[in-house]
Amino acid sequence: MKKRIFCFSVFFTFILISCNNDAKHDNHGHSQKTPKTLEDSLMKEIDDGHIVGMSKMAKLHKAQQHTQRILDSIAKLPVQVQKNIQTYVLKLNDALKDIEYADFAMDKWMTEFEMDSAKENIEQRIKYLTDEKMKVGKMKEAILSSLQKADSLLKEKF
């Protein structure tokens, strides 16, 4: 009987602790704390943008490979056929450049981002995080727009 009461007490304590936790979780189990300061808000926005970008990287790489395969296949076609679809080839090359830039932008941002930058000086930290938020926004937009462009071109029939 004492074992049951002890187990029940441990279980009940665990439930109370879990229910009192002020952090919310998303569908993936990631903590979703409500930002309390400008610094927290900026970090959350940076993290959110980074997560969106990272979630699209596999799709970006597949689009890159698919676009390159189509360009390689077109290059093997007779010259007259290539001339007839020259506009499409130019669009594919443009999309491939956009994809490569988006991939580069993600790598560059991840390499250069310093999570603890200027922690000792809140004014400098806010400026740094504001700049990083803008960079992440541009990187995320580059990824999303290059995917949209590639998707529409890869579905195009000529």
Secondary structure, DSSP 8 states (H G I E B T S, - for coil): -HHHHHHHHHHHHHHHHHHH---EE-TTS-EE----SHHHHHHHHHHHHHHHHHHTHHHHHHHHHHHHHHHHHHHTS-HHHHHHTHHHHHHHHHHHHHHHHHHHHHHHHHHH--TTTTTT-HHHHHHHHHHHHHHHHHHHHHHHHHHHHHHHHHH---
